[in-house]
């Protein structure tokens, strides 16, 4: 369990002290945020705030994980490395998008096809590798069965699994990206979900089927390949995002950009797939799902009826235009996200207890 503590503390320490250095570097190069003219008027003052801050917590997470392994003498697991690969790969796609948007002064960043191609390449590579390299128990990092608290149903096969994994990766990445519209909103919400996955990893490790001989009820065990190392990755992410939030909360000194939002979405999807909690992530990350649906509803309503349901989508901007302050929206949305995590963890425990 020392690994979890080390990973979280190191991740937080690195972003707390490293993010100001990144802010100065980005400000010196003039890598500032582009602000939409049709958004809330209060956002116009944020123009020029350094972005691409996701670099900070991506590097902090990778370093925290590596240092934790060195300090504790533990070996990295394939599951943990794959989740980090997915996070870094999606972050690289987001970085290219941010770079073109800011440095090349092209407001839309990467072309839609190029951005999608990058996400598909990273996602397919993760999904294919996650089905390989089985351990002594015959477990790969991912399973071809669908899952909620544990695997259920029948195998969907490798092709459908890759499609399903891509859907999850793209959905979570775009969900975090849409949520990242107010100071600290996406970062704070992500901290809560990574905290939940730290708990889930520890619990799955304690109740692993690998320890079936010592469990009171082997039928209630978890068939997850590397649960403890997934908890270490989640802890590193939680700590790194927590430290980044010090600088990202209102008034933000730096924004995460697509670099950070795509990376966080990829990490969330990777943790869900490797921990066999694929449908549970929709509840644990309920705020991201809610905000994504607000955009779907807005676009669908406008195309079908010519009318808008919300004053502006994503949902957080609707409440801003209704007169809520930015801080009020963020805090109330954090409360919603906290409730989603509590309910999600409750269902996770209930699912395990029901098997007992």
C-alpha positions in Angstrom: 0.0 0.0 0.0 3.0 2.3 0.3 3.0 2.5 -3.5 -0.4 4.2 -3.5 0.7 6.8 -0.9 4.0 7.5 -2.7 2.4 7.8 -6.1 -0.3 10.3 -4.9 2.1 12.4 -2.8 4.8 12.6 -5.5 2.2 13.4 -8.2 0.7 16.2 -6.2 4.2 17.6 -5.2 5.4 17.6 -8.8 2.4 19.6 -10.2 2.3 22.0 -7.3 5.9 23.0 -7.9 6.1 22.3 -11.6 3.0 24.0 -12.9 4.2 27.5 -12.1 7.4 26.8 -14.2 5.2 25.6 -17.1 3.0 28.7 -16.7 6.1 31.0 -17.1 7.4 29.0 -20.1 4.0 29.1 -21.9 3.5 32.8 -21.1 6.9 33.7 -22.4 6.2 31.9 -25.7 2.7 33.5 -25.9 0.8 30.2 -25.9 -2.5 31.7 -24.6 -6.1 30.5 -24.7 -8.4 31.4 -27.6 -11.9 32.5 -26.3 -15.1 32.1 -28.3 -16.9 35.4 -28.9 -20.3 33.8 -28.6 -19.7 32.5 -25.1 -20.4 34.1 -21.7 -19.0 37.7 -21.7 -17.2 37.0 -18.4 -14.8 34.6 -20.2 -13.4 37.3 -22.5 -11.0 38.3 -19.7 -9.4 34.8 -19.8 -8.1 35.4 -23.3 -4.3 34.8 -23.3 -4.2 32.6 -20.2 -1.6 29.9 -20.8 -3.0 26.6 -22.0 -1.7 23.1 -22.7 -1.4 22.7 -18.9 -2.2 19.0 -19.3 1.6 18.6 -19.9 2.0 19.3 -16.2 -0.1 16.4 -14.8 0.8 14.0 -17.6 4.5 14.3 -16.9 3.9 14.3 -13.1 1.8 11.1 -13.3 4.5 9.3 -15.4 7.3 10.4 -13.1 5.3 9.6 -10.0 4.6 6.1 -11.2 8.2 5.5 -12.2 9.6 6.9 -8.9 7.2 4.9 -6.9 8.5 1.7 -8.5 12.1 2.7 -7.9 11.5 3.7 -4.2 9.4 0.6 -3.4 11.3 -1.9 -5.5 8.1 -3.1 -7.1 7.8 -4.0 -10.8 5.5 -2.2 -13.2 2.5 -4.2 -14.4 1.3 -4.4 -18.0 -2.1 -3.1 -17.0 -0.7 0.0 -15.4 1.7 0.7 -18.2 -1.1 0.3 -20.8 -3.3 2.9 -19.0 -0.4 5.3 -18.9 0.3 4.7 -22.6 -3.4 5.5 -23.4 -3.2 8.6 -21.2 0.0 9.8 -22.8 -1.0 8.9 -26.4 -4.3 10.7 -26.1 -2.5 13.6 -24.5 -0.1 13.8 -27.5 -3.1 14.0 -29.9 -4.5 16.8 -27.7 -1.1 18.6 -27.6 -0.9 18.6 -31.4 -4.4 20.1 -31.5 -3.5 22.8 -29.0 -0.2 23.5 -30.7 -1.9 24.1 -34.1 -4.7 26.1 -32.5 -2.4 28.4 -30.6 1.0 28.5 -32.4 -0.4 28.2 -35.9 -3.3 30.5 -35.1 -5.8 28.1 -36.5 -8.8 28.3 -34.2 -10.1 24.8 -34.9 -6.7 23.1 -34.3 -6.2 19.8 -36.0 -8.5 18.9 -38.9 -11.4 16.7 -37.7 -10.1 13.7 -39.7 -6.6 14.1 -38.5 -7.7 14.4 -34.8 -10.0 11.4 -35.1 -7.2 9.4 -36.9 -4.8 10.1 -34.0 -7.4 9.0 -31.4 -8.2 5.9 -33.4 -4.5 4.9 -33.7 -3.9 5.3 -30.0 -7.2 3.6 -29.0 -6.8 0.6 -31.3 -3.2 0.1 -30.1 -4.4 0.1 -26.5 -7.3 -2.3 -27.2 -5.2 -4.8 -29.1 -2.4 -4.8 -26.6 -4.8 -5.1 -23.7 -6.0 -8.5 -25.0 -2.4 -9.9 -25.2 0.1 -11.0 -22.6 -1.9 -13.3 -20.4 -0.5 -14.0 -16.9 -0.3 -17.4 -15.2 -4.0 -17.4 -14.4 -4.8 -16.7 -18.1 -5.9 -13.1 -17.5 -5.0 -10.4 -20.0 -5.2 -6.7 -18.9 -8.6 -6.5 -20.5 -11.5 -8.9 -21.0 -13.7 -9.5 -24.0 -16.7 -9.7 -21.8 -18.7 -6.6 -20.8 -18.6 -5.5 -17.2 -20.2 -3.5 -14.5 -18.7 -4.5 -11.2 -17.4 -7.8 -12.6 -17.5 -9.4 -16.0 -20.9 -10.7 -17.1 -22.5 -12.3 -20.1 -20.6 -13.8 -23.0 -17.5 -12.9 -24.9 -18.1 -10.3 -27.6 -15.0 -11.3 -29.5 -11.8 -9.3 -30.3 -13.2 -7.2 -33.1 -16.3 -6.0 -31.1 -14.1 -5.5 -28.1 -11.8 -3.1 -30.0 -14.9 -1.2 -31.3 -16.3 -1.1 -27.7 -13.0 0.1 -26.3 -12.8 2.8 -28.9 -16.3 4.0 -28.1 -15.4 4.2 -24.4 -12.2 6.1 -25.1 -13.7 8.6 -27.4 -16.8 9.1 -25.2 -14.8 9.7 -22.1 -12.2 11.9 -23.8 -14.9 14.1 -25.4 -16.9 14.1 -22.2 -13.9 15.6 -20.2 -13.2 17.9 -23.1 -16.7 19.3 -23.1 -16.6 19.7 -19.3 -13.4 21.6 -19.4 -15.1 25.0 -19.9 -14.9 26.6 -16.4 -11.9 27.1 -14.1 -11.2 23.9 -12.2 -14.4 22.1 -13.2 -13.0 19.1 -15.1 -9.9 18.9 -13.0 -11.9 18.7 -9.7 -14.3 16.2 -11.1 -11.5 14.0 -12.4 -9.8 14.0 -8.9 -13.0 12.5 -7.5 -13.2 9.7 -10.1 -9.5 8.9 -9.8 -10.0 8.7 -6.0 -12.8 6.2 -6.6 -10.6 4.1 -8.8 -7.9 4.1 -6.1 -10.4 2.6 -3.7 -11.7 0.1 -6.3 -8.2 -1.1 -7.1 -7.3 -1.6 -3.4 -10.6 -3.5 -2.8 -10.2 -5.7 -5.9 -6.6 -6.5 -4.7 -7.8 -7.5 -1.3 -10.6 -9.6 -2.7 -8.7 -10.9 -5.7 -9.4 -14.5 -7.0 -5.7 -14.9 -6.8 -6.2 -15.1 -3.1 -9.1 -17.4 -3.3 -7.6 -19.8 -0.7 -7.7 -17.2 2.0 -11.1 -15.6 1.1 -14.2 -16.4 3.1 -16.2 -16.6 -0.1 -14.2 -17.3 -3.3 -17.3 -16.8 -5.4 -17.3 -13.1 -4.6 -13.7 -12.5 -5.7 -12.5 -10.2 -8.6 -10.9 -11.6 -11.7 -8.7 -8.5 -12.4 -5.1 -8.9 -13.6 -3.3 -6.1 -11.8 -5.7 -4.3 -9.4 -3.1 -2.9 -7.0 -1.1 -1.4 -9.8 -4.2 0.2 -11.3 -4.8 1.8 -7.9 -1.2 3.1 -8.0 -1.9 4.7 -11.4 -5.2 6.1 -10.2 -3.5 7.5 -7.1 -0.7 9.2 -9.2 -3.4 10.7 -11.4 -5.4 11.9 -8.5 -2.4 13.5 -6.8 -1.2 15.1 -10.0 -4.6 16.5 -10.8 -5.1 17.7 -7.2 -1.8 19.7 -7.4 -2.7 21.1 -10.8 -6.1 22.2 -9.4 -4.2 24.6 -7.1 -3.3 26.6 -10.2 -6.3 25.7 -12.4 -9.1 26.8 -9.9 -10.7 30.2 -10.3 -9.2 32.5 -11.2 -7.2 30.0 -13.3 -3.5 30.7 -14.0 -3.4 27.9 -16.6 -5.8 25.8 -18.6 -5.4 22.1 -19.3 -6.3 22.4 -23.0 -7.1 19.4 -25.2 -3.7 18.1 -24.1 -5.1 17.5 -20.6 -8.8 16.7 -21.3 -8.1 14.0 -23.9 -5.4 12.5 -21.6 -7.8 12.4 -18.6 -10.6 10.9 -20.7 -8.2 8.2 -22.0 -7.0 7.4 -18.5 -10.6 7.1 -17.2 -11.5 4.8 -20.0 -8.4 2.7 -19.6 -9.0 2.3 -15.8 -12.6 1.2 -16.4 -11.6 -1.3 -19.1 -8.7 -2.8 -17.1 -10.6 -2.9 -13.8 -13.6 -4.6 -15.4 -15.9 -1.7 -14.5 -16.9 -0.5 -18.0 -20.5 0.4 -17.4 -19.8 1.7 -13.8 -17.7 4.5 -15.3 -20.9 6.1 -16.7 -22.0 6.6 -13.1 -18.6 7.3 -11.5 -18.0 10.0 -14.2 -21.6 11.0 -14.2 -20.9 14.7 -14.6 -19.0 14.1 -17.8 -21.9 12.0 -19.1 -24.5 14.7 -18.1 -22.6 17.4 -19.9 -22.1 15.3 -23.0 -25.8 14.6 -23.1 -26.6 18.3 -22.8 -24.7 18.8 -26.1 -26.4 15.9 -27.8 -29.8 17.2 -26.7 -29.0 20.7 -27.8 -27.7 19.7 -31.3 -30.5 17.1 -31.8 -33.2 19.6 -30.8 -31.9 22.3 -33.0 -31.6 20.0 -36.1 -35.0 18.5 -35.6 -37.1 21.5 -34.4 -34.9 24.5 -35.0 -35.1 25.3 -31.3 -32.6 25.2 -28.5 -33.3 23.5 -25.2 -30.5 25.3 -23.4 -29.3 28.9 -23.7 -25.9 27.5 -24.6 -24.3 24.1 -24.5 -22.4 22.5 -22.8 -24.6 22.7 -19.8 -22.3 24.7 -17.5 -22.6 27.7 -19.9 -26.4 27.5 -19.8 -26.3 28.3 -16.1 -23.7 31.0 -16.5 -26.0 32.8 -19.0 -28.9 32.4 -16.4 -26.8 34.5 -14.1 -24.9 32.0 -11.9 -21.4 33.0 -11.2 -18.6 30.8 -12.5 -17.6 29.7 -9.0 -21.2 28.8 -8.1 -21.6 26.6 -11.2 -18.3 24.8 -10.5 -19.0 24.1 -6.9 -22.5 22.9 -7.5 -21.3 20.7 -10.4 -18.6 19.3 -8.1 -21.4 18.4 -5.7 -23.2 16.5 -8.4 -20.0 14.7 -9.4 -19.4 13.8 -5.7 -22.8 12.3 -5.4 -22.2 10.3 -8.6 -19.0 8.9 -7.1 -20.7 8.0 -3.8 -23.6 6.2 -5.6 -21.1 4.5 -7.9 -19.0 3.2 -5.1 -22.1 2.1 -3.2 -23.2 0.1 -6.2 -19.7 -1.4 -6.6 -19.8 -2.5 -2.9 -23.4 -3.7 -3.2 -22.5 -5.8 -6.3 -19.6 -7.4 -4.4 -21.7 -8.0 -1.3 -24.6 -9.5 -3.3 -22.2 -12.2 -4.6 -21.4 -13.1 -1.0 
